Each structure stands twice: as C-alpha cells, then as structure tokens.
Amino acid sequence: MSYEGLKLGLVFGGMSEEHQVSVMSAVSVMEHYNKAKYQLIPIGITEDGRWIKVESGVDSLKDGSWCLGEEINVTKLPEIIDFALLLTHGRWGEDGKLQGLLEFLKLPYGGCGVLGSAVGMDKAMAKDVLKSHNIDVCKYMVVYDVKPSTLENVVSTLGFPVFVKPANGGSSLGISKAQNMEQLILSINDALFYDRRVLIEEAVSGREIETAIMGNRPEALTAGGIGEIVSAGDFYDYEAKYLENQGTKLIIGPQMDPSQEALLLEMAKKTYMVLDLTGFARIDFFVEEGGRVMVNEVNTLPGFTKYSMFPRLMEAAGMSYQEIIEKIVELGYERCNFGN
C-alpha cells in the first residue's frame, strides 16, 4: 500500500496527568515528520476532553494557543483523517479506551490494540501475566488503602525500602520511594490520588536497562538498541525524563555481557508477545549485579520528545526518526487488516 498523501492524524494531549508530555511529543513529530509523504493533521484533546483540529502550526503547541482551534465531533474523525498516530500518553489515551473508540469508528491507528494497551498500562496486571508465563519480575503486591492491616502486610511481605506506584500511570507520576512506615503511608496516599489500586514493589538494587520493540508477529519483531538510565536521584522521575540539566544520564549502547544482552532481548520479545503488544513499545528492565534480569514494566505509547528513549533506541538500530513514524503507520494498517 502506498501512503503518499495520507492524511496522518497526529492525536495528542488528553485528559491524563501526562497531557503536557504528550504535547511535547507532538511538537517533536511535527518538526521531524516526512512532509513530502504525509498530510499531517494535528488533532488535540484538551485537558477537559474537547477535540480540536489544530490549524495554527507547531508554535501554537508550544504556547498553548492550539486549544482555541476548531472543536470537532469525534465521530466525524474518519472524515478528517485516514490514520491516527497516537501520542496520548497516560490514562484515557494509552490504556485501551481511546483504542476502543477508534476500533468502533473503524479508523486505523498506530500502536497496541485494546487488550495490549489495557494490560500494558496496568503495571500490576502486566506483572501477573508475566509471572504466569515464567518471566521474572520483582516481588510486588497491590493495596487499596492505608489500613493498619494493609501496612503490616506490606512490611512483612516486602520490608523496606519499597517503591510505591499507581497501578495505572506513566511518566513516573505518583511514584515515590518509602524507607519507613511514615513515608509508606504518605506514598500510598499520594498514589491513590492517581488510581484506586496501588502497586508496591521491593526496591531492586541494579541497573535500569531499556530496549524497544516494533512489530506485530513473533517472527517479524524488530528490536532497538539497548539503553541504560543512570538516575541522579533514587529513580528516573518526571523531571529527569522530560527536563534538561537534571544530572540523569541516558546511555545508548552501555557495556553489557553479551549473553546477558541476548537474554534481555529474548525476554523483551517474549514480554511483547505475552502481553499482546503490537506496533511498538518500550520494555524496561532491572539487571542485578549477580546477573538476574527482571522485567520492570512496558510502555505502549512511549514518549517521542527529543529526550525520549524510544526513538533513540530505534535510531541506534538504524532507523531514522522519519522511518520510525513510517513503520508505525505500516504496522498500524497491518494490525487493522488482521481485525485486532
């Protein structure tokens, strides 16, 4: 299929806490996409859920004035665009809800389908599925409150320190490290602001390693390069991910034992298929000093900013930024033709 002249809908924004990250990703795409191949049509979703056809250019995304554009009826989206390139990080955009809407509208889109998006977004559910397929993950549990019995169970099961996270979420929002009971209570309450379910994990001492995968079928997966996060703080937080001069280093092609790297890539591909991921995703790992490799989490709509790991990892594997976008479109149509 030729994609020349394709009306490529760049869907960004959304109602999640990651709204601004999504806008930053959209700016990067608008500045780097193949202008000779696509007719790019930015479609922004405001923080209160209005859908806007953006005709005011990339500067309007930088200053926020895009929100003043023409509001559209989302059911008319197939009349405006041919394909939806999703950059809607976080809840309502990455968790299967938007994907379900696009399926209903019969509009092809990039990335994971409804199931893969929903499971991938839910860190606790993803770990449950991975464990059932004998893919190594750290010790964890899910809580819903800060009752004394809940807290006692956490301490007896995991001890301290622990990491506390909303079960659904991204960009490290609502995540904190708890070293004692007082911090644990504060951390759970903070995470409950973002989700009704809170994931608590043992603190793993080791390297934070990431890779990227693209593809739809097990025999046709493309792995990106290997990257390492060397955090300036206790973990790779929002500021380190999206703002400059935070002291955190993103290393592409870090030193690794070849056998360990091969194991990591094998686990990444197995994780990708087990969770029914399609199109593209980033897979994050912990690697302990003794050699144990554990899947930390997956990101089904990873950031596309100039600081983001996903495009840098695929570029390390020989794909340009424009080629990554083109591959997402190709894989989106392929998945659409499969019907799921």
SULSULLIN-V330423 format. One record per pair of residues at least 12 apart in sequence whose C-alpha atoms are under 8 Angstrom apart, sorted by the first residue. I is the first residue (numbers start at 1). J is the second residue. Records with the same first field share a line. If there is no record, write none. Layout:
I=J, J
//
This chain:
3=37, 38
4=36, 37, 38
5=37, 38, 39
6=37, 38, 39, 82, 83
7=38, 39, 40, 41, 80, 81, 82, 83
8=38, 39, 40, 41, 81, 82, 83, 84, 85
9=40, 41, 42, 43, 81, 82, 83, 84, 85
10=26, 40, 41, 42, 43, 44, 84, 85, 86, 87
11=42, 43, 44, 45, 84, 85, 86, 87, 88
12=26, 42, 43, 44, 45, 86, 87, 88
13=44, 45, 46, 47, 87, 88, 89
14=44, 45, 46, 47, 48, 49, 88, 89, 92, 93
15=45, 46, 47, 48, 49, 91, 92
16=47, 89, 90, 91, 92, 93
17=90, 91, 173
18=89, 90, 170, 171
19=47, 88, 89, 90
21=89, 242, 303
22=87, 88, 89, 303
23=61
24=62, 304, 305
25=87, 303, 304, 305
26=87, 304, 305
27=58, 61, 62, 305
28=304, 305, 306
29=304
30=58
31=58
32=321, 322
33=321, 322, 325
34=322
41=53, 54, 55, 81
42=54, 55
44=66, 67
46=67
50=71, 72
51=71, 72, 73, 74
52=66, 67, 68, 69, 70, 71, 72
53=69, 70, 71, 72
54=66, 67, 69, 70
55=69
56=69
75=105
78=105, 106, 107
82=107, 108
83=107, 108, 109, 110, 329
84=107, 108, 109, 110
85=109, 110, 328, 329
86=109, 110, 111, 301
87=301, 303, 304
88=301
89=170, 301, 302, 303
90=121, 169, 170
91=168, 169
94=117, 118, 121, 300, 301
95=114, 117, 118, 119, 120, 121, 122
96=113, 114, 115, 116, 117, 118
97=114, 118
99=113, 114, 117
100=113, 114
108=332, 333, 336
109=329, 332, 333, 336
110=279, 328, 329, 331, 332, 333
111=277, 278, 279, 280, 281, 300, 301, 328, 331, 332
112=276, 277, 278, 279, 280, 300
113=277, 278, 340
115=276
116=275, 276, 277, 278, 300
117=277, 300
119=275
120=275, 277, 297, 298, 299, 300
121=168, 169, 298, 299, 300
122=167, 168, 169
123=167, 168, 199, 297, 298
124=141, 142, 167, 199
126=275, 297
127=297
129=274, 275
130=271, 274, 275
133=274
135=267, 271, 294, 295
136=293, 294, 295
137=294, 295, 296
138=201, 202, 204, 294, 295, 296
139=158, 201, 202
140=158, 199, 200, 201, 202
141=154, 199, 200, 201
142=167, 197, 198, 199, 200
143=197, 198, 199, 200
144=192, 196, 197, 198
145=188, 189
146=185, 188, 189
151=181, 185
154=200
158=201, 202
159=202
160=178, 179, 180, 202, 203
161=177, 178, 179, 180, 202, 203
162=177, 178, 179, 200, 201, 202, 203
163=175, 176, 177, 178, 200, 201, 202, 203
164=176, 177, 178, 184, 187, 188, 191, 198, 199, 200, 201
165=188, 191, 198, 199, 200
166=191, 192, 194, 195, 196, 197, 198, 199
167=195, 197, 198, 199
168=194, 195, 197
169=194
170=299
171=237, 238, 241
172=236, 237, 238
173=237, 238
174=190, 191, 193, 194
175=187, 191, 237
177=234
204=286, 288
205=288, 289
206=286, 287, 288, 289
207=228, 229, 230, 286, 287, 288, 289
208=228, 229, 230, 284, 285, 286, 287
209=226, 227, 228, 229, 284, 285, 286, 287
210=226, 227, 228, 229, 282, 283, 284, 285
211=223, 224, 225, 226, 227, 265, 268, 282, 283, 284, 310, 313
212=224, 225, 226, 280, 281, 282, 283, 310, 313, 314
213=268, 269, 272, 280, 281, 282, 283
214=278, 279, 280, 281
215=278, 279, 280, 331
216=277, 278, 279, 331, 334, 335
217=273, 278
218=269, 273
221=269
223=265, 269, 314, 317
224=313, 314, 315, 316, 317
225=252, 253, 313, 314, 315, 316, 317
226=252, 253, 254, 313
227=250, 251, 252, 253, 254, 309, 313
228=250, 251, 252, 253, 254
229=248, 249, 250, 251
230=248, 249, 250, 251
231=247, 248, 249
232=246, 247, 248, 249
233=248
236=248
241=307, 308
242=305, 307, 308
250=309
252=312, 313, 316
260=291, 293
264=285, 293
267=295
268=283
277=300
278=331, 335
279=328, 331, 332, 335
280=300, 301, 328
281=298, 299, 300, 301, 302, 310
282=298, 299, 300, 302, 310
283=295, 296, 297, 298, 299
284=296, 297, 298
285=297
311=324
//
